[in-house]
Structure formats: C-alpha cells, structure tokens
Amino acid sequence: MYSTKRLVEAAQQRGHEVVVLDHLRCSISCSSKSPKVHYNGKEVEGVEAVIPRIGASVTFYGTAIVRQFEMAGVFAANSSIAIVRSRDKLRSLQIFSRHNIGIPKTVFANHPKLIDNLIKQVGGAPVVIKLLEGTQGIGVVLAETKKAATSVIEAFYGLKANILVQEFIKEAGGADIRAFVVNGKVVGAMKRQGAEGEFRSNLHRGGTSVNIKLKRAYKKAAVDAAKAMGLNVAGVDMLESERGPLILEVNSSPGLRGIEEATGIDIASQVIEYIETSSQKPKAKVDRVGA
C-alpha cells in the first residue's frame, strides 16, 4: 500500500530500521508483568515505536494489538483508545459537541415512530443518512425529500442498522476539506470535490483534490478535533459552511497518497519526525482526553 510504503521509506531515510507487521497475524500473551506480542508464533522484541495502520473492519483486533504494545512500554503514534474513540462516529460527535467543536446538526434514534421528528430536528429535507459502520462514503445516502428520507430510514431500521441523520450543507457544493494533523499542527490540507452529480467527495469514489491554504479558523478546528480524539496523527474531514468549519470525522489511519500528491509535501517524513521527538518523552499514566 502507498501509505505503508511511504512511511517505511521515510523512516529508512532517517536511519531507522522498519518492520511491517500484519496485525491480523499477531497474537497476544498475557502473564504477570510480562505482556508480549507474537508474530507468526515468534515473540516481537526490540520495538521502540509503532505506527498503527488499522483497517476499520478489524478495529477491535487491531487496537488490541496496539494496546498490548503499549502495555509493554512501546510508543504508539496513535494510542489504542484514541483509535477506538475516532472509529465510533456517534461517540466522536458527542465528544465534539462537548468540546464546542462545530459539527453538522445530527440526530440518532432507534424507533420508526420518531422519523418525522428526526428529520425536523436537523432542519428538514434534504438530509444525509449515514450508517455508523460505513467507511469511504459507503453507507452514506442523500435523501432530497422528506418522503425519500422516511423510506431510507425505515429501510435501515428494518435491517436493524444503526444510523445517523444529519443536515445537508448545501453551500459546501459537494466538496470537503481534508486537513492532515501531526502533533497538534496542520502539516498539509487539500480540498476534495465530488464527481459530477455526486455529493460525496471521497477520492475512492471518483473525487478530485487540490492543495489549499487553510484559513485560521479551519486550522484551529482541525487541530481541536484531533486533540479531542486524542490523536497525534490524523486526517480531519470538514465542510465549509456559512457558520464556519463543520467537522465530519477524524481518521486515525489517514491515507498519504491523496494528500502528498495534492500538496507536494512529504507528510510521511513529518510523521517519522514526530515519533523521533515524542517516543523518548515520559509516558502519561492516565489517558485523560475525550470520553
């Protein structure tokens, strides 16, 4: 994968030895005062830092492996609890709301009789309906009328799916902003525009991207959102609205291809530099960020 390859290259160029481990082939052994990680049956030793690249579909297992490295005193670029926090869309929005970070109006419920009220609470149609487990634009539906929204919500409820209903930000024009945050600083940003007739701007769905210089308010929103999640390396997705930046989500394993190609910035080296400067610092005993 491009992102893994770039991180390996950047680390090697800075004089580090790098090993790529498939977290699904790792196992954990727990005994008193001796937390260990095994890979293909052999103990993993001599690791000073790890860069988690955990797929959304295997978050539970992947973060368990990261947590075991943490228990062994290994520095993680993103902590296991921060990854778990960011992967839960509803939990993320609740944390953003508590920290007064701008987000689209969002409602969550699990009863068909509340549909009319849900749509009303976000300002009426059109609305965006999202599966909580969806990624890369999959499971995101734009319902342009109340009737369409009701039909889609009823269908998801019928499948026992957990969904969010959000206001549609018309002025965003099918575009969003991805800001790449490393150690509390925006190191690069791009604007992603959805394909013609497509309101989702994901590059995986045919969107295009261009380098942009963020306004101060958008930089602050990106940094605040990453901090609220407890993430040191993050891709923060947000919309431009009439009331300022609105955070959509914070990605704990952001891809590097799109941002590096759009900006021409060596993002991978900045991630490695962050690890160099942070892995030697005393470890905090308690994670106090977020919820």
C-alpha positions as CSV (number, residue, x, y, z in Angstrom):
1,M,0.0,0.0,0.0
2,Y,1.2,3.5,-0.8
3,S,0.9,4.8,2.7
4,T,2.8,1.9,4.3
5,K,5.5,2.1,1.6
6,R,6.0,5.9,2.1
7,L,6.2,5.5,5.9
8,V,8.8,2.8,5.5
9,E,10.8,4.9,3.0
10,A,10.7,8.0,5.2
11,A,11.8,6.0,8.3
12,Q,14.7,4.3,6.5
13,Q,15.9,7.6,5.0
14,R,16.1,8.9,8.6
15,G,18.2,5.9,9.6
16,H,15.6,3.7,11.3
17,E,15.1,0.0,11.0
18,V,11.5,-0.7,10.0
19,V,9.4,-3.9,10.1
20,V,5.9,-4.2,8.7
21,L,3.7,-6.5,10.7
22,D,0.2,-7.6,9.6
23,H,-1.7,-7.0,12.9
24,L,-4.1,-9.9,12.0
25,R,-1.2,-12.3,12.2
26,C,-0.1,-11.0,15.6
27,S,-1.2,-12.7,18.8
28,I,-1.1,-11.6,22.4
29,S,0.1,-13.4,25.5
30,C,-0.6,-12.1,28.9
31,S,1.1,-13.0,32.2
32,S,2.1,-11.2,35.3
33,K,4.3,-8.2,34.4
34,S,5.1,-9.7,31.0
35,P,2.8,-8.5,28.2
36,K,4.0,-9.9,24.9
37,V,3.2,-9.7,21.2
38,H,3.9,-12.7,18.9
39,Y,4.1,-12.6,15.1
40,N,3.7,-15.9,13.3
41,G,4.5,-17.6,16.6
42,K,7.7,-15.7,17.4
43,E,7.9,-13.0,20.1
44,V,8.3,-9.5,18.7
45,E,11.2,-7.9,20.5
46,G,13.3,-4.7,20.3
47,V,10.5,-2.5,19.1
48,E,10.7,1.2,20.2
49,A,7.7,2.6,18.4
50,V,4.7,1.5,16.3
51,I,2.7,3.3,13.7
52,P,-0.8,1.8,13.8
53,R,-2.5,1.3,10.4
54,I,-5.7,-0.4,11.4
55,G,-8.5,-1.2,9.0
56,A,-11.9,-0.1,10.0
57,S,-13.4,-3.6,9.7
58,V,-10.8,-5.0,12.2
59,T,-10.7,-2.2,14.7
60,F,-11.3,-4.4,17.8
61,Y,-8.5,-6.8,17.0
62,G,-6.1,-4.2,15.7
63,T,-6.4,-1.9,18.7
64,A,-6.0,-4.9,21.0
65,I,-2.6,-5.5,19.4
66,V,-1.7,-1.8,19.7
67,R,-2.8,-1.8,23.3
68,Q,-0.5,-4.8,24.0
69,F,2.5,-2.9,22.6
70,E,1.5,0.0,24.9
71,M,1.3,-2.3,27.9
72,A,4.9,-3.4,27.0
73,G,6.0,0.2,27.1
74,V,6.3,0.7,23.3
75,F,5.4,4.2,22.0
76,A,2.4,4.3,19.6
77,A,2.0,7.2,17.2
78,N,-1.8,6.9,17.9
79,S,-2.9,5.3,21.1
80,S,-5.3,2.4,21.1
81,I,-8.0,4.3,23.0
82,A,-7.8,7.2,20.6
83,I,-8.2,4.9,17.6
84,V,-11.3,3.3,19.2
85,R,-12.7,6.7,20.0
86,S,-12.3,8.0,16.5
87,R,-13.8,4.9,14.9
88,D,-17.2,5.4,16.6
89,K,-19.0,8.1,14.6
90,L,-21.6,8.7,17.3
91,R,-19.1,8.8,20.1
92,S,-16.9,11.2,18.1
93,L,-19.8,13.6,17.5
94,Q,-20.7,13.5,21.2
95,I,-17.2,14.4,22.1
96,F,-17.1,17.2,19.5
97,S,-20.3,18.6,20.9
98,R,-19.0,18.6,24.4
99,H,-15.9,20.4,23.3
100,N,-17.9,23.0,21.4
101,I,-16.4,22.0,18.1
102,G,-18.5,22.8,15.0
103,I,-20.4,19.8,13.5
104,P,-23.5,19.4,11.3
105,K,-26.8,19.1,13.2
106,T,-27.1,15.4,13.9
107,V,-29.7,13.1,15.5
108,F,-29.6,9.5,16.5
109,A,-32.5,7.3,17.5
110,N,-33.8,3.7,17.1
111,H,-37.5,3.9,16.7
112,P,-39.5,4.2,13.5
113,K,-42.2,6.4,15.1
114,L,-39.6,9.1,15.6
115,I,-38.7,9.5,12.0
116,D,-40.7,12.7,11.4
117,N,-39.2,14.3,14.5
118,L,-35.6,13.3,13.4
119,I,-36.0,15.0,10.1
120,K,-37.5,18.1,11.7
121,Q,-34.6,18.3,14.2
122,V,-32.0,18.7,11.5
123,G,-33.9,21.3,9.6
124,G,-35.9,19.2,7.2
125,A,-35.1,17.6,3.9
126,P,-32.7,17.3,2.2
127,V,-30.9,15.2,4.8
128,V,-27.8,13.0,4.9
129,I,-28.3,9.5,6.3
130,K,-25.2,7.6,7.4
131,L,-24.5,4.1,8.6
132,L,-22.5,4.2,11.8
133,E,-20.3,1.4,10.4
134,G,-19.8,2.9,6.9
135,T,-16.4,4.0,5.5
136,Q,-15.1,5.8,2.4
137,G,-18.5,7.1,1.6
138,I,-20.2,3.7,1.6
139,G,-23.4,3.7,3.5
140,V,-24.0,7.5,3.1
141,V,-27.3,8.5,1.4
142,L,-28.6,11.9,0.4
143,A,-32.4,12.0,0.7
144,E,-33.7,15.1,-1.1
145,T,-37.3,14.9,0.1
146,K,-39.0,14.1,3.3
147,K,-40.7,11.1,1.7
148,A,-37.4,9.7,0.4
149,A,-35.7,10.3,3.8
150,T,-38.5,8.4,5.5
151,S,-38.2,5.5,3.1
152,V,-34.5,5.2,3.5
153,I,-34.6,5.5,7.3
154,E,-37.4,2.9,7.5
155,A,-35.3,0.5,5.3
156,F,-32.2,0.9,7.5
157,Y,-34.3,0.4,10.7
158,G,-35.8,-2.7,9.1
159,L,-32.3,-4.1,8.7
160,K,-31.5,-3.3,12.3
161,A,-28.8,-0.9,11.2
162,N,-27.6,2.0,13.4
163,I,-27.7,5.3,11.5
164,L,-27.2,9.0,11.9
165,V,-29.4,11.6,10.3
166,Q,-27.5,14.9,9.5
167,E,-28.4,18.2,8.0
168,F,-27.3,18.7,4.4
169,I,-24.8,21.5,4.0
170,K,-25.8,22.9,0.6
171,E,-23.2,25.6,0.4
172,A,-20.4,23.0,0.6
173,G,-21.2,22.2,-3.0
174,G,-20.2,18.5,-2.8
175,A,-16.8,19.4,-1.6
176,D,-15.0,18.9,1.7
177,I,-11.6,19.6,3.2
178,R,-9.0,17.1,4.5
179,A,-6.5,18.6,6.9
180,F,-3.6,16.4,7.9
181,V,-2.6,17.0,11.5
182,V,0.7,15.8,13.1
183,N,1.5,16.5,16.7
184,G,-1.1,19.4,17.0
185,K,-0.2,21.1,13.8
186,V,-1.8,21.1,10.3
187,V,1.0,20.0,8.0
188,G,-1.0,19.9,4.8
189,A,-4.5,20.4,3.5
190,M,-6.5,19.6,0.4
191,K,-9.9,20.3,-0.9
192,R,-11.8,17.3,-2.3
193,Q,-14.5,17.8,-4.9
194,G,-17.0,15.1,-5.7
195,A,-17.6,13.8,-9.2
196,E,-20.3,15.5,-11.2
197,G,-23.7,14.5,-9.7
198,E,-22.0,13.1,-6.6
199,F,-22.4,14.8,-3.2
200,R,-19.7,12.6,-1.6
201,S,-16.2,13.9,-2.2
202,N,-14.2,10.7,-1.4
203,L,-11.3,10.2,-3.8
204,H,-12.2,6.5,-3.8
205,R,-15.5,7.4,-5.4
206,G,-14.0,9.5,-8.3
207,G,-13.5,12.8,-6.4
208,T,-10.6,15.1,-7.2
209,S,-8.3,17.0,-4.9
210,V,-6.3,20.3,-5.0
211,N,-3.9,21.8,-2.5
212,I,-5.3,24.7,-0.4
213,K,-4.2,27.1,2.3
214,L,-6.5,26.9,5.2
215,K,-7.9,29.9,7.0
216,R,-7.0,30.2,10.7
217,A,-10.5,29.1,11.8
218,Y,-10.2,25.9,9.8
219,K,-6.7,25.1,11.1
220,K,-7.9,25.6,14.6
221,A,-11.0,23.4,14.0
222,A,-8.8,20.6,12.6
223,V,-6.3,20.7,15.5
224,D,-9.1,20.9,18.1
225,A,-10.9,17.9,16.6
226,A,-7.7,15.8,16.5
227,K,-6.9,16.8,20.1
228,A,-10.5,15.9,21.2
229,M,-10.0,12.4,19.8
230,G,-6.5,12.2,21.4
231,L,-4.9,11.5,18.0
232,N,-1.4,12.7,17.3
233,V,-1.6,11.7,13.6
234,A,-5.0,12.3,12.0
235,G,-6.8,13.2,8.8
236,V,-9.6,15.6,9.7
237,D,-12.5,15.9,7.3
238,M,-14.6,19.1,7.4
239,L,-17.1,21.1,5.4
240,E,-17.1,24.8,4.6
241,S,-20.4,26.3,5.8
242,E,-22.0,29.7,6.4
243,R,-21.3,29.3,10.1
244,G,-17.7,28.2,9.7
245,P,-15.9,24.8,9.6
246,L,-18.0,21.8,10.4
247,I,-16.2,18.6,11.4
248,L,-17.4,15.4,9.7
249,E,-15.0,12.9,11.1
250,V,-11.4,12.3,12.2
251,N,-9.5,9.5,10.6
252,S,-6.9,7.7,12.7
253,S,-5.2,5.9,9.8
254,P,-5.4,8.6,7.1
255,G,-4.1,7.7,3.6
256,L,-1.0,9.5,2.4
257,R,-1.3,9.3,-1.4
258,G,-4.1,11.9,-1.9
259,I,-2.6,14.5,0.5
260,E,1.0,14.1,-0.7
261,E,0.1,14.2,-4.4
262,A,-2.2,17.2,-3.9
263,T,0.2,19.2,-1.7
264,G,3.6,18.0,-2.8
265,I,4.5,17.8,0.9
266,D,6.5,14.9,2.4
267,I,3.9,14.1,5.0
268,A,5.4,10.7,5.8
269,S,8.7,12.2,7.0
270,Q,6.8,14.6,9.3
271,V,5.1,11.6,10.9
272,I,8.5,9.9,11.5
273,E,10.0,13.1,12.8
274,Y,7.1,13.4,15.3
275,I,7.8,9.9,16.5
276,E,11.5,10.7,16.9
277,T,10.8,13.7,19.1
278,S,7.9,12.1,21.1
279,S,8.9,8.5,21.7
280,Q,11.6,9.4,24.3
281,K,9.2,11.5,26.4
282,P,7.9,10.1,29.7
283,K,4.6,8.2,29.1
284,A,1.4,9.6,30.7
285,K,0.0,7.2,33.2
286,V,-3.6,8.0,32.5
287,D,-5.3,8.9,29.3
288,R,-7.4,12.0,30.2
289,V,-8.5,13.0,26.7
290,G,-12.1,12.8,25.5
291,A,-14.6,10.2,26.8
